[in-house]
């Protein structure tokens, strides 16, 4: 069966037709129900069976069929850590005590009832590059060991600092509308965050965010692109 959606985007309207496997008996009579603001719909058959879905979830699950691929892209509203203090907390527990997440939900339920909020969870893969000069093999090994000790440590406090460094870089690059810290400036070099990095004479670090997903991530600062990369030079930090 086919379901056809009327999509309104920035004053323009267009249709998206999605091929969908019939969840009911082939001979059943099917009725589609939806109400303003048309963010969800239900299918009911004559036997009393019901299929319910939010439109955004449905289109996201069938994004390969979209003609206008951009409607499956995600605007980044906020970037934060799933780690609090020196303890690893499950994401749900972190959000239960979060101040910004409920505000985002409230704002969008009130002002953008036709939109849905998605929570994207990613992991940090740490790496480091030295670009000051071409090192000898012995120096390279020594440098790598220092980086591994300072950045890739399992020590919770040091790992928290490393995650904060990546978080700051991502926020400073994307500049999400609900973030306030690190949007306009990175942490100062005098910050305790950089103490370990000073010891290894790291000259720069690069933030790379390349999700292997069929959609693009964007903010008004970055535009819609598949992969995001930003390099920070420690000499340029205040």
Sine and cosine of phi, psi and omega as CSV:
sin_phi,cos_phi,sin_psi,cos_psi,sin_omega,cos_omega
0.00,0.00,0.39,-0.92,0.03,-1.00
-0.92,-0.39,0.62,-0.79,0.16,-0.99
-0.87,-0.49,0.74,-0.68,-0.03,-1.00
-0.93,-0.38,0.78,-0.63,-0.03,-1.00
-0.92,-0.39,0.71,-0.71,0.15,-0.99
-1.00,-0.07,0.89,-0.45,-0.07,-1.00
-0.96,-0.29,0.78,-0.63,0.08,-1.00
-0.95,-0.32,0.81,-0.59,-0.04,-1.00
-0.59,-0.81,0.91,-0.42,0.05,-1.00
0.76,0.64,0.74,0.68,0.06,-1.00
1.00,0.09,-0.14,0.99,0.02,-1.00
-0.97,-0.24,0.52,-0.85,0.03,-1.00
-0.80,-0.60,0.64,-0.77,0.03,-1.00
-0.42,-0.91,0.26,-0.97,-0.03,-1.00
-0.96,-0.27,0.56,-0.83,0.15,-0.99
-0.82,-0.58,0.83,-0.56,-0.04,-1.00
-0.95,-0.31,0.87,-0.49,-0.13,-0.99
-0.91,-0.42,0.80,-0.60,0.11,-0.99
-0.98,0.22,0.81,-0.59,-0.16,-0.99
-0.71,-0.71,0.75,-0.66,0.01,-1.00
-0.94,0.34,0.81,-0.59,-0.03,-1.00
-0.87,0.49,0.88,-0.47,-0.02,-1.00
-0.99,0.16,-0.06,1.00,-0.09,-1.00
-0.92,-0.38,-0.01,-1.00,0.08,-1.00
-0.91,0.42,0.67,-0.74,-0.09,-1.00
-0.83,0.56,-0.47,0.88,-0.06,-1.00
-1.00,-0.10,0.05,1.00,-0.03,-1.00
-0.96,0.28,0.54,-0.84,0.17,-0.99
-0.99,0.15,0.74,-0.68,-0.09,-1.00
-0.88,-0.47,0.70,-0.72,0.04,-1.00
-0.86,-0.52,0.73,-0.69,0.05,-1.00
-0.99,-0.16,0.73,-0.69,0.01,-1.00
-0.81,-0.59,0.68,-0.74,0.09,-1.00
-0.38,-0.92,0.46,-0.89,0.00,-1.00
-0.71,-0.70,0.38,-0.92,0.05,-1.00
-0.82,0.57,0.69,-0.73,0.13,0.99
-1.00,-0.01,0.43,0.90,0.12,-0.99
0.88,0.47,0.56,0.83,0.03,-1.00
-0.99,0.10,-0.25,0.97,0.03,-1.00
-0.61,-0.80,0.29,-0.96,0.02,-1.00
-0.55,-0.84,0.27,-0.96,0.09,-1.00
-0.69,-0.72,0.51,-0.86,0.11,-0.99
-0.90,-0.44,0.79,-0.62,0.01,-1.00
-0.85,-0.53,0.72,-0.70,0.07,-1.00
-0.97,-0.25,0.14,-0.99,-0.09,-1.00
-0.94,0.34,-0.19,0.98,0.03,-1.00
-1.00,-0.08,0.06,1.00,0.04,-1.00
1.00,-0.02,0.09,1.00,0.04,-1.00
-0.98,0.18,0.51,-0.86,-0.07,-1.00
-0.73,-0.69,0.69,-0.73,0.16,-0.99
-0.87,-0.50,0.83,-0.56,-0.05,-1.00
-0.84,-0.54,0.68,-0.74,0.04,-1.00
-0.44,-0.90,0.48,-0.88,0.21,-0.98
-0.99,0.14,0.61,-0.79,-0.07,-1.00
-0.87,0.50,-0.67,0.75,-0.03,-1.00
-0.89,0.45,-0.67,0.74,0.02,-1.00
-0.90,0.43,-0.66,0.75,-0.03,-1.00
-0.90,0.44,-0.74,0.68,0.00,-1.00
-0.92,0.40,-0.57,0.82,0.04,-1.00
-0.90,0.43,-0.64,0.77,0.01,-1.00
-0.95,0.31,-0.28,0.96,0.01,-1.00
-0.85,-0.53,0.54,0.84,-0.10,-0.99
-0.89,0.45,-0.41,0.91,0.00,-1.00
-0.91,0.42,-0.33,0.95,-0.02,-1.00
-1.00,-0.06,-0.14,0.99,-0.08,-1.00
-0.92,0.39,0.67,-0.74,0.12,-0.99
-0.99,0.15,-0.69,0.72,0.03,-1.00
-0.99,-0.10,1.00,0.05,-0.11,-0.99
-0.88,0.48,-0.43,0.90,-0.11,-0.99
-0.92,0.40,-0.35,0.94,-0.01,-1.00
-0.95,0.30,-0.20,0.98,0.05,-1.00
-1.00,-0.06,-0.03,1.00,0.02,-1.00
-0.96,0.29,0.39,-0.92,-0.06,-1.00
-0.91,-0.42,0.82,-0.58,0.15,-0.99
-1.00,0.09,0.78,-0.62,0.01,-1.00
-0.99,0.14,0.88,-0.47,-0.01,-1.00
-0.99,-0.13,-0.48,0.88,-0.07,-1.00
-0.37,-0.93,0.60,-0.80,0.08,-1.00
-0.84,-0.54,0.77,-0.64,0.01,-1.00
-0.46,-0.89,0.11,-0.99,-0.03,-1.00
-0.99,-0.14,0.52,-0.85,0.13,-0.99
-1.00,-0.07,0.33,0.94,-0.02,-1.00
-0.81,-0.59,0.75,-0.66,-0.05,-1.00
-0.82,-0.57,0.81,-0.59,-0.03,-1.00
0.88,0.47,-0.71,-0.70,-0.01,-1.00
-0.98,-0.22,0.19,0.98,-0.05,-1.00
-0.92,-0.40,0.57,-0.82,0.13,-0.99
-1.00,0.05,0.87,-0.49,0.03,-1.00
-0.92,-0.39,0.59,-0.81,0.14,-0.99
-0.84,0.54,0.53,-0.85,-0.07,-1.00
-0.84,0.55,-0.65,0.76,-0.03,-1.00
-0.87,0.50,-0.68,0.73,0.01,-1.00
-0.92,0.39,-0.58,0.82,0.04,-1.00
-0.90,0.45,-0.67,0.74,-0.04,-1.00
-0.96,0.30,-0.49,0.87,0.01,-1.00
-0.86,0.51,-0.52,0.86,-0.03,-1.00
-0.97,-0.24,0.11,0.99,-0.10,-1.00
-0.98,0.18,0.58,-0.82,0.00,-1.00
-1.00,-0.02,-0.59,0.81,-0.11,-0.99
-0.99,0.17,-0.61,0.79,-0.07,-1.00
-0.85,0.53,-0.74,0.67,0.06,-1.00
-0.87,0.50,-0.56,0.83,0.02,-1.00
-0.91,0.41,-0.66,0.75,0.03,-1.00
-0.88,0.48,-0.73,0.68,0.01,-1.00
-0.87,0.49,-0.69,0.73,-0.01,-1.00
-0.91,0.42,-0.72,0.70,-0.01,-1.00
-0.87,0.49,-0.70,0.71,-0.07,-1.00
-0.97,0.23,-0.52,0.85,0.09,-1.00
-0.91,0.42,-0.56,0.83,-0.03,-1.00
-1.00,0.08,-0.69,0.72,-0.14,-0.99
-0.98,-0.19,-0.39,0.92,-0.01,-1.00
-0.71,-0.71,0.89,0.45,-0.08,-1.00
-0.91,0.41,-0.24,0.97,0.01,-1.00
-1.00,0.04,-0.02,1.00,-0.03,-1.00
-0.93,-0.36,0.37,-0.93,0.01,-1.00
-0.87,-0.50,0.51,-0.86,0.05,-1.00
-0.98,-0.19,0.81,-0.58,0.05,-1.00
-0.93,-0.35,0.55,-0.83,0.07,-1.00
-0.95,-0.32,0.91,-0.41,0.01,-1.00
-0.98,-0.21,0.81,-0.59,-0.03,-1.00
-0.93,-0.37,0.78,-0.62,0.00,-1.00
-0.71,-0.70,0.32,-0.95,0.02,-1.00
-0.92,-0.38,0.46,-0.89,-0.02,-1.00
-1.00,-0.08,0.78,-0.62,0.12,-0.99
-0.95,-0.30,0.94,-0.34,-0.09,-1.00
-1.00,0.10,0.63,-0.78,0.13,-0.99
-0.43,-0.90,0.28,-0.96,-0.01,-1.00
-0.61,-0.79,0.52,-0.86,0.03,-1.00
-0.80,-0.60,0.62,-0.78,0.10,-0.99
-0.94,-0.35,0.84,-0.55,-0.07,-1.00
-0.86,-0.52,0.20,0.98,-0.05,-1.00
-0.93,0.36,-0.74,0.67,0.04,-1.00
-0.35,-0.94,0.26,-0.97,0.00,-1.00
-0.97,0.24,0.90,-0.43,-0.07,-1.00
-1.00,0.07,0.34,-0.94,0.15,-0.99
-0.97,0.25,0.20,-0.98,-0.02,-1.00
-0.87,0.49,-0.59,0.80,0.01,-1.00
-0.92,0.39,-0.68,0.73,0.02,-1.00
-0.91,0.41,-0.63,0.78,0.00,-1.00
-0.88,0.48,-0.70,0.72,0.00,-1.00
-0.91,0.42,-0.67,0.74,0.00,-1.00
-0.90,0.44,-0.69,0.73,0.00,-1.00
-0.89,0.45,-0.72,0.69,-0.01,-1.00
-0.87,0.49,-0.67,0.74,0.00,-1.00
-0.89,0.45,-0.63,0.78,0.04,-1.00
-0.91,0.42,-0.70,0.72,0.02,-1.00
-0.88,0.47,-0.71,0.71,0.00,-1.00
-0.86,0.50,-0.64,0.77,-0.01,-1.00
-0.94,0.35,-0.64,0.77,-0.10,-0.99
-1.00,0.07,-0.60,0.80,-0.11,-0.99
-0.97,-0.23,-0.63,0.78,-0.11,-0.99
-0.99,-0.11,0.31,0.95,-0.04,-1.00
-0.92,0.38,0.44,-0.90,0.09,-1.00
-1.00,-0.01,-0.07,1.00,0.05,-1.00
-0.88,0.47,0.80,-0.59,-0.15,-0.99
-0.89,0.46,-0.64,0.77,-0.03,-1.00
-0.92,0.39,-0.72,0.70,0.00,-1.00
-0.92,0.39,-0.62,0.79,0.01,-1.00
-0.92,0.40,-0.58,0.82,0.07,-1.00
-0.87,0.50,-0.67,0.74,0.03,-1.00
-0.90,0.44,-0.65,0.76,0.02,-1.00
-0.89,0.45,-0.70,0.71,0.02,-1.00
-0.90,0.44,-0.61,0.79,0.03,-1.00
-0.90,0.44,-0.59,0.81,0.04,-1.00
-0.89,0.46,-0.71,0.70,0.03,-1.00
-0.93,0.38,-0.66,0.75,0.03,-1.00
-0.86,0.51,-0.72,0.69,0.00,-1.00
-0.88,0.48,-0.67,0.74,0.01,-1.00
-0.90,0.44,-0.67,0.74,0.01,-1.00
-0.92,0.40,-0.68,0.74,0.01,-1.00
-0.91,0.42,-0.69,0.72,-0.01,-1.00
-0.90,0.44,-0.51,0.86,0.01,-1.00
-0.98,0.18,-0.79,0.61,-0.08,-1.00
-0.98,0.21,-0.55,0.84,-0.05,-1.00
0.80,0.61,0.85,0.52,0.00,-1.00
-0.89,0.45,0.50,-0.86,-0.13,-0.99
-0.93,0.37,-0.38,0.93,-0.03,-1.00
-0.98,-0.19,-0.01,1.00,0.12,-0.99
-1.00,0.04,0.52,-0.85,0.03,-1.00
-0.85,-0.53,-0.67,0.74,-0.01,-1.00
-0.99,0.13,0.65,-0.76,0.06,-1.00
0.96,0.28,0.02,1.00,-0.03,-1.00
-0.91,0.41,-0.71,0.70,-0.08,-1.00
-0.98,-0.19,-0.26,0.96,-0.02,-1.00
-0.43,-0.90,0.48,-0.88,0.06,-1.00
-1.00,0.08,0.24,-0.97,0.08,-1.00
-0.85,0.53,0.55,-0.83,0.01,-1.00
-0.93,0.36,0.45,-0.89,0.01,-1.00
-0.88,0.47,-0.37,0.93,0.02,-1.00
-0.98,0.19,-0.11,0.99,-0.02,-1.00
-0.91,0.42,0.59,-0.80,0.06,-1.00
-0.83,0.55,-0.37,0.93,0.01,-1.00
-0.84,0.55,-0.54,0.84,-0.10,-1.00
-0.99,-0.13,0.06,1.00,-0.04,-1.00
-0.84,0.54,-0.75,0.67,-0.01,-1.00
-0.91,0.40,-0.55,0.84,-0.03,-1.00
-0.95,0.32,-0.52,0.85,0.03,-1.00
-0.90,0.45,-0.56,0.83,-0.04,-1.00
-0.91,0.42,-0.49,0.87,-0.06,-1.00
-0.98,-0.20,0.06,1.00,0.04,-1.00
0.83,0.55,0.64,0.77,0.05,-1.00
-0.95,0.33,0.78,-0.63,-0.10,-1.00
-1.00,-0.04,-0.43,0.90,-0.03,-1.00
-0.36,-0.93,0.28,-0.96,0.17,-0.99
-0.62,-0.78,0.46,-0.89,-0.08,-1.00
-0.84,-0.54,0.75,-0.66,0.09,-1.00
-0.99,-0.13,0.84,-0.54,0.05,-1.00
-0.83,-0.56,0.80,-0.60,0.02,-1.00
-0.78,-0.62,0.98,-0.19,-0.07,-1.00
-0.77,-0.64,0.98,0.20,0.00,-1.00
-0.93,0.36,0.67,-0.74,0.04,-1.00
-1.00,0.06,0.93,0.37,-0.07,-1.00
-0.79,-0.62,0.40,-0.92,-0.06,-1.00
-0.99,0.15,0.29,0.96,0.00,-1.00
-0.70,-0.72,0.13,-0.99,-0.01,-1.00
-0.94,-0.35,0.50,-0.87,0.09,-1.00
-0.96,-0.28,0.60,-0.80,-0.08,-1.00
-0.39,-0.92,0.32,-0.95,0.28,-0.96
-0.68,-0.73,0.06,-1.00,0.03,-1.00
-0.91,0.42,-0.34,0.94,-0.01,-1.00
-0.99,0.11,-0.44,0.90,-0.12,-0.99
-0.96,-0.29,-0.49,0.87,-0.15,-0.99
0.98,0.20,0.10,-1.00,-0.08,-1.00
-1.00,-0.03,0.98,-0.21,0.06,-1.00
-0.71,-0.70,0.36,-0.93,-0.12,-0.99
-0.97,0.26,-0.70,0.72,-0.02,-1.00
-0.85,-0.53,0.55,-0.84,-0.05,-1.00
-0.83,-0.55,0.77,-0.63,-0.02,-1.00
-0.68,-0.74,0.69,-0.73,0.06,-1.00
-0.58,-0.81,0.76,-0.65,0.00,-1.00
-0.96,-0.27,0.69,-0.72,0.03,-1.00
-0.87,-0.49,0.77,-0.64,0.04,-1.00
-0.98,-0.20,0.79,-0.62,-0.04,-1.00
-0.88,0.47,-0.45,0.89,0.01,-1.00
-0.92,0.39,-0.42,0.91,-0.05,-1.00
-1.00,0.05,-0.18,0.98,0.01,-1.00
-0.97,0.22,0.54,-0.84,-0.05,-1.00
-0.96,0.30,0.00,0.00,0.00,0.00
